[in-house]
Amino acid sequence: MTSPDLLPDPSGRLVNGFRAAASSMEGLSFVNPALAVEAVGFAPWQGRWLGVLLTPWCMNLILAPGDASVWQSQRQGEKQSYHFPAGEYDFIGAVDGLAGEYQMCSLFSPVLQFEDQATARLVAQLALAALFDVANAEPREIPVTNPSPLPDLPDAKPGPLGQLEARLTAPQSKREFLRGRRAGDDYADRG
């Protein structure tokens, strides 16, 4: 059940607007004739409507006005970043006479790799699910430090690269193995 303050599901007007555009694009090289315009999985999200719009030339995440007090209009082409469990995504503002106001984030463009509508629809559904899966988030950058600096090796060439080269060919201890240190080709000397 949706909130009484929520604007109606934008799927119909988006499909109508993009179907009108699709009729004028037939036969173009980047248009997949096996696909049709379809709105996939539109549902309320943080006072907005979120779903995927599938067309014969692209597949986009779409945000459309839901709660008027939450929606922030954007100029055509202006970017707005939104945070999802899978990370930050930029959406570009758009306004169309038939489709109305919306914001889009490209998933595929063109969509020539899809053989049929069912496959493209499944990918759209999976993309929406992936957006809410924290396991898909980019890992935060962690400062890299070396808790055990490279020891001075007697047969190392001067400089850090020489030391690293000597370290890679040196015998590996069990502790280094467990910590994930990679060794060189000298397996016979290990104890």
C-alpha positions as CSV (number, residue, x, y, z in Angstrom):
1,M,0.0,0.0,0.0
2,T,1.3,3.4,-0.9
3,S,1.1,6.6,1.1
4,P,-1.9,8.8,0.3
5,D,0.6,11.7,-0.2
6,L,2.6,9.8,-2.8
7,L,2.1,10.8,-6.4
8,P,0.8,8.0,-8.7
9,D,3.1,5.3,-10.1
10,P,4.9,6.9,-13.1
11,S,5.3,3.7,-15.0
12,G,2.4,4.4,-17.4
13,R,3.5,7.9,-18.4
14,L,7.1,6.8,-18.8
15,V,6.1,3.9,-21.0
16,N,3.8,6.1,-23.1
17,G,6.5,8.8,-23.5
18,F,9.2,6.3,-24.5
19,R,7.0,4.3,-26.8
20,A,6.4,7.5,-28.8
21,A,10.1,8.0,-29.1
22,A,10.6,4.3,-30.0
23,S,8.4,4.6,-33.0
24,S,10.6,7.2,-34.5
25,M,13.8,5.3,-33.8
26,E,13.0,2.0,-35.6
27,G,15.7,0.7,-37.9
28,L,18.6,2.7,-36.3
29,S,21.7,0.6,-35.7
30,F,21.7,1.0,-31.9
31,V,18.1,-0.1,-31.6
32,N,17.4,-3.7,-30.6
33,P,14.2,-4.8,-32.5
34,A,13.7,-7.7,-30.1
35,L,13.0,-5.3,-27.2
36,A,10.0,-3.1,-26.4
37,V,9.5,-0.3,-23.9
38,E,8.7,-1.6,-20.5
39,A,8.7,-0.3,-16.9
40,V,10.1,-2.8,-14.5
41,G,9.7,-3.0,-10.7
42,F,8.6,0.5,-9.9
43,A,8.1,1.0,-6.2
44,P,8.3,3.8,-3.6
45,W,11.8,4.5,-2.3
46,Q,12.5,7.3,0.1
47,G,9.6,9.5,-1.1
48,R,10.4,8.8,-4.8
49,W,9.4,6.2,-7.3
50,L,12.3,3.9,-8.3
51,G,12.4,1.3,-11.1
52,V,14.0,0.4,-14.3
53,L,12.9,1.6,-17.7
54,L,13.7,-0.8,-20.5
55,T,13.7,0.4,-24.1
56,P,15.0,-1.0,-27.4
57,W,18.1,1.3,-27.1
58,C,18.8,1.6,-23.3
59,M,18.1,0.3,-19.8
60,N,18.1,2.9,-17.1
61,L,17.4,3.2,-13.4
62,I,14.7,5.8,-13.0
63,L,13.7,8.0,-10.1
64,A,10.5,9.9,-10.5
65,P,8.6,12.3,-8.2
66,G,6.8,10.5,-5.3
67,D,6.3,12.7,-2.3
68,A,6.4,16.4,-3.5
69,S,8.1,17.5,-0.2
70,V,11.1,15.1,-0.9
71,W,11.5,15.5,-4.7
72,Q,14.2,17.9,-5.9
73,S,13.8,19.0,-9.5
74,Q,16.9,19.0,-11.6
75,R,17.6,20.9,-14.8
76,Q,18.0,18.8,-18.0
77,G,21.4,17.1,-17.8
78,E,22.1,18.1,-14.2
79,K,23.5,15.3,-12.0
80,Q,22.4,14.3,-8.5
81,S,24.0,11.6,-6.4
82,Y,22.0,9.2,-4.4
83,H,23.2,6.7,-1.7
84,F,22.0,3.1,-2.0
85,P,23.2,0.1,0.0
86,A,25.4,-0.9,-3.0
87,G,27.0,2.6,-3.1
88,E,26.6,6.1,-4.6
89,Y,25.0,6.5,-8.0
90,D,24.6,9.6,-10.2
91,F,21.3,10.3,-11.8
92,I,20.8,12.8,-14.6
93,G,17.8,15.1,-14.7
94,A,15.4,14.8,-17.6
95,V,12.0,16.3,-18.5
96,D,9.8,15.1,-21.4
97,G,6.4,16.3,-22.5
98,L,4.8,12.9,-22.3
99,A,7.0,11.1,-19.7
100,G,7.2,14.1,-17.3
101,E,10.0,14.8,-15.0
102,Y,12.4,12.0,-13.9
103,Q,16.1,11.3,-13.2
104,M,18.0,8.4,-14.9
105,C,21.1,6.4,-14.3
106,S,22.3,4.3,-17.2
107,L,22.6,0.5,-16.8
108,F,23.1,-0.5,-20.5
109,S,23.3,1.6,-23.6
110,P,22.8,0.2,-26.2
111,V,21.0,-3.0,-25.3
112,L,22.1,-5.1,-28.3
113,Q,23.4,-7.9,-26.1
114,F,19.8,-9.0,-25.1
115,E,18.2,-11.6,-27.3
116,D,14.7,-11.2,-26.0
117,Q,12.4,-9.1,-23.7
118,A,12.3,-11.8,-21.0
119,T,16.1,-11.8,-20.6
120,A,16.3,-8.0,-20.5
121,R,13.5,-7.9,-18.0
122,L,15.3,-10.4,-15.7
123,V,18.5,-8.3,-15.9
124,A,16.5,-5.2,-14.9
125,Q,15.0,-7.0,-11.9
126,L,18.4,-8.3,-10.9
127,A,19.9,-4.8,-11.2
128,L,17.3,-3.4,-8.9
129,A,17.9,-6.2,-6.4
130,A,21.7,-5.6,-6.6
131,L,21.2,-1.9,-5.9
132,F,20.0,-2.9,-2.4
133,D,22.7,-5.5,-1.7
134,V,25.4,-4.1,0.5
135,A,27.8,-6.8,-0.8
136,N,27.9,-4.9,-4.1
137,A,29.3,-1.8,-2.5
138,E,32.8,-0.7,-3.5
139,P,35.1,-1.3,-0.6
140,R,36.2,1.8,1.2
141,E,39.8,2.7,0.6
142,I,41.9,1.5,3.5
143,P,45.3,3.0,4.0
144,V,48.0,0.5,3.1
145,T,50.7,0.1,5.7
146,N,53.3,-2.5,6.1
147,P,53.4,-3.9,9.7
148,S,56.7,-5.7,9.0
149,P,59.1,-3.7,6.8
150,L,61.3,-5.4,4.4
151,P,64.5,-6.6,6.0
152,D,67.8,-5.8,4.5
153,L,68.8,-8.8,2.5
154,P,72.5,-9.3,1.8
155,D,72.2,-10.1,-1.9
156,A,69.6,-7.4,-2.7
157,K,70.3,-4.8,-5.4
158,P,70.2,-1.3,-4.2
159,G,66.8,0.5,-3.9
160,P,63.3,-0.6,-3.0
161,L,62.8,-2.7,-6.2
162,G,66.0,-4.6,-5.6
163,Q,64.9,-5.4,-2.0
164,L,61.5,-6.5,-3.2
165,E,63.0,-8.7,-5.9
166,A,65.3,-10.3,-3.3
167,R,62.4,-10.8,-0.9
168,L,60.3,-12.5,-3.6
169,T,63.1,-15.1,-4.1
170,A,64.0,-15.6,-0.4
171,P,62.8,-18.6,1.5
172,Q,59.3,-18.2,3.0
173,S,58.4,-18.8,6.6
174,K,55.2,-20.4,7.8
175,R,54.1,-17.0,9.2
176,E,54.7,-15.3,5.9
177,F,52.7,-18.0,4.1
178,L,49.8,-17.6,6.5
179,R,49.9,-13.9,6.0
180,G,49.6,-14.3,2.2
181,R,53.2,-13.4,1.2
182,R,53.9,-14.8,-2.3
183,A,57.3,-16.5,-2.8
184,G,59.6,-16.9,-5.8
185,D,60.8,-20.1,-7.4
186,D,63.0,-21.4,-4.6
187,Y,60.7,-24.1,-3.1
188,A,63.6,-26.6,-2.4
189,D,65.2,-24.5,0.4
190,R,62.0,-24.4,2.6
191,G,62.0,-25.9,6.0
